């Protein structure tokens, strides 16, 4: 079966870029820029401010200022997917709007992860509120599913509901569940409608052709990107 995914300028392989920090604990934008430029030259997209980037060790203003510095330094926002999710709707809206205003190709969005056992209705309301407050047709959200860290399992019914309500906005996900059956079930259900899935584990390369129906989002390509192109 031929699947036509949502159009995107993001590369098929993204790297969760490590964030260098200064002695005072603030992000070192010039060093981060050099790493991102090296990845760009090697054909790897830059997913800044995710888990490996220590995103939740930084404030929203720090991340927004760093994103501005990277783009002013010459990075192509069409190859960038910054993490914008937070426990606060206000912080998530501000960071997401900032990414959209800088023409980033996507925004990687965590669910609100502090309180546990949140219902699907509650999670839907969170994402819906963010989408409506950002209020931009250019917004492209990739839901970030990482239950080993958030302790929140994003159900298939929730993902399906979001894509039906916001088909041009909720366009994909990064699945770091570590469970191929989860990744595969999302691909089977939602990829026919264009939903993009980035697999978050190198282990899935062993799945062969089954894995190539999704994008790749790997940490190790920061060290040796050429092997992933």
C-alpha distance (Angstrom), angle and dihedral (degrees) to the residues before:
residue distance angle dihedral
X1 . . .
X2 3.80 . .
X3 3.81 114.3 .
X4 3.79 123.0 -160.5
X5 3.80 109.2 -156.2
X6 3.78 126.3 -156.6
X7 3.81 108.6 -79.8
X8 3.79 112.6 -101.3
X9 3.79 139.6 165.6
X10 3.81 90.9 -145.8
X11 3.81 115.5 115.1
X12 3.79 118.5 -113.8
X13 3.82 88.7 -113.1
X14 3.81 122.9 53.2
X15 3.78 129.4 -176.6
X16 3.82 124.2 -146.8
X17 3.78 93.2 -133.7
X18 3.79 117.8 -139.4
X19 3.80 113.9 -123.1
X20 3.81 117.1 -130.4
X21 3.80 114.0 -146.4
X22 3.77 132.6 -153.3
X23 3.79 123.0 -126.4
X24 3.80 90.0 -95.8
X25 3.82 91.4 57.3
X26 3.79 97.2 -106.6
X27 3.83 120.9 127.3
X28 3.79 114.8 -92.4
X29 3.82 101.4 -132.1
X30 3.85 97.3 -177.1
X31 3.81 92.4 54.9
X32 3.78 91.5 44.1
X33 3.79 89.4 50.6
X34 3.82 91.2 55.5
X35 3.81 91.6 51.8
X36 3.81 92.3 47.6
X37 3.81 91.6 47.9
X38 3.81 90.0 52.9
X39 3.80 90.8 50.9
X40 3.81 90.5 47.4
X41 3.79 91.9 52.8
X42 3.79 88.2 52.4
X43 3.80 94.0 51.1
X44 3.81 97.9 -104.9
X45 3.80 122.6 134.1
X46 3.79 119.4 -130.2
X47 3.79 119.7 -120.4
X48 3.78 100.8 -176.4
X49 3.81 123.5 -177.6
X50 3.77 100.0 30.0
X51 3.81 129.0 123.7
X52 3.82 97.3 -70.7
X53 3.80 87.8 45.9
X54 3.84 90.1 60.3
X55 3.80 88.2 -123.3
X56 3.78 94.3 167.2
X57 3.80 90.6 55.2
X58 3.81 87.7 67.1
X59 3.77 132.0 69.6
X60 3.79 122.0 -119.5
X61 3.85 91.9 -109.0
X62 3.82 90.8 50.7
X63 3.80 91.4 52.9
X64 3.78 93.5 44.4
X65 3.81 92.7 49.1
X66 3.80 91.0 47.2
X67 3.81 92.2 50.7
X68 3.79 89.7 51.5
X69 3.82 90.8 50.2
X70 3.81 92.1 50.3
X71 3.78 93.9 51.3
X72 3.80 92.9 43.1
X73 3.81 85.3 51.4
X74 3.78 89.7 62.0
X75 3.81 106.3 -93.3
X76 3.79 115.9 148.2
X77 3.83 108.2 -116.9
X78 3.81 89.2 -158.2
X79 3.82 87.1 73.1
X80 3.82 95.8 46.0
X81 3.79 132.8 94.9
X82 3.82 108.5 179.8
X83 3.78 120.0 -167.3
X84 3.79 110.1 -113.5
X85 3.80 104.1 165.8
X86 3.81 121.2 118.4
X87 3.77 139.2 157.6
X88 3.81 89.7 -104.9
X89 3.80 119.1 72.1
X90 3.80 89.4 -150.0
X91 3.81 93.2 55.0
X92 3.80 91.7 44.6
X93 3.81 91.8 50.3
X94 3.81 93.1 48.2
X95 3.81 94.6 48.5
X96 3.81 93.0 42.8
X97 3.80 93.1 48.8
X98 3.81 88.6 48.4
X99 3.81 90.7 53.9
X100 3.81 91.7 47.8
X101 3.80 91.9 48.3
X102 3.80 88.4 53.4
X103 3.83 89.1 51.6
X104 3.81 95.8 -117.3
X105 3.78 112.0 175.1
X106 3.78 93.8 -126.8
X107 3.79 146.0 -4.3
X108 3.80 119.3 -131.7
X109 3.80 106.5 -143.6
X110 3.78 128.0 -165.0
X111 3.79 120.0 -156.8
X112 3.83 115.6 -111.9
X113 3.78 95.7 -80.9
X114 3.82 108.9 -179.0
X115 3.80 98.9 80.1
X116 3.79 114.5 54.5
X117 3.80 133.4 -144.5
X118 3.80 92.1 35.1
X119 3.80 111.3 172.1
X120 3.79 123.3 -119.6
X121 3.81 87.7 -111.2
X122 3.80 90.0 55.8
X123 3.80 93.3 48.1
X124 3.80 91.3 46.8
X125 3.81 89.9 51.1
X126 3.81 90.7 52.0
X127 3.80 95.4 52.2
X128 3.81 91.7 40.8
X129 3.81 92.1 52.5
X130 3.81 91.5 50.5
X131 3.80 92.4 49.0
X132 3.78 93.4 49.1
X133 3.80 94.4 45.7
X134 3.81 93.4 48.8
X135 3.78 86.7 48.9
X136 3.79 99.1 -172.4
X137 3.79 129.4 135.3
X138 3.82 87.2 -152.6
X139 3.81 92.9 64.5
X140 3.83 113.6 115.7
X141 3.81 112.7 -175.9
X142 3.78 124.7 -161.7
X143 3.80 108.9 -167.6
X144 3.80 112.5 -134.5
X145 3.79 112.1 -137.3
X146 3.80 111.1 -171.0
X147 3.83 107.7 143.3
X148 3.84 95.3 168.9
X149 3.83 86.2 68.6
X150 3.81 105.7 26.4
X151 3.83 95.7 36.1
X152 3.81 85.6 -140.0
X153 3.78 119.9 118.9
X154 3.79 111.9 -153.8
X155 3.78 106.2 -142.8
X156 3.78 126.0 -139.0
X157 3.79 89.4 -121.6
X158 3.82 90.8 56.0
X159 3.79 92.9 48.8
X160 3.79 91.3 47.2
X161 3.80 91.2 49.3
X162 3.80 92.1 50.5
X163 3.79 93.4 48.6
X164 3.80 92.1 48.4
X165 3.81 92.9 48.8
X166 3.82 95.1 41.5
X167 3.83 105.6 22.2
X168 3.80 94.8 160.3
X169 3.80 95.6 42.6
X170 3.81 108.5 39.4
X171 3.78 95.2 55.4
X172 3.80 105.9 152.8
X173 3.77 150.7 -17.5
X174 3.77 144.3 -131.0
X175 3.77 108.1 -129.5
X176 3.79 112.3 -155.4
X177 3.79 94.5 159.5
X178 3.80 89.3 115.4
X179 3.80 86.9 -136.0
X180 3.80 114.0 116.0
X181 3.81 91.2 -165.2
X182 3.81 88.1 60.6
X183 3.80 93.2 48.2
X184 3.78 91.6 45.8
X185 3.81 93.3 49.2
X186 3.82 91.5 52.8
X187 3.80 91.1 49.4
X188 3.80 91.5 48.5
X189 3.81 94.2 48.9
X190 3.80 103.4 37.0
X191 3.81 110.3 19.9
X192 3.84 92.0 77.8
X193 3.84 86.3 64.3
X194 3.83 90.8 51.5
X195 3.82 98.7 -94.9
X196 3.82 111.8 156.5
X197 3.80 118.9 -140.3
X198 3.80 123.0 -164.4
X199 3.80 112.9 -161.7
X200 3.78 110.7 -139.7
X201 3.81 101.8 -155.9
X202 3.79 132.3 71.3
X203 3.80 87.9 -146.3
X204 3.79 88.2 76.6
X205 3.79 90.6 66.7
X206 3.79 84.6 80.1
X207 3.80 88.1 65.8
X208 3.80 88.3 75.1
X209 3.82 117.3 -164.7
X210 3.81 92.4 5.4
X211 3.79 89.4 65.3
X212 3.78 95.4 50.9
X213 3.78 91.1 70.6
X214 3.79 86.2 75.7
X215 3.78 135.1 48.3
X216 3.79 122.8 -102.5
X217 3.80 124.9 -119.0
X218 3.78 108.0 -177.7
X219 3.80 135.8 165.9
X220 3.79 97.5 -154.1
X221 3.80 93.5 63.0
X222 3.82 86.7 75.3
X223 3.80 85.9 72.8
X224 3.81 100.8 37.0
X225 3.81 110.6 12.4
X226 3.80 98.9 163.4
X227 3.78 93.8 72.9
X228 3.80 91.7 60.8
X229 3.77 100.0 52.1
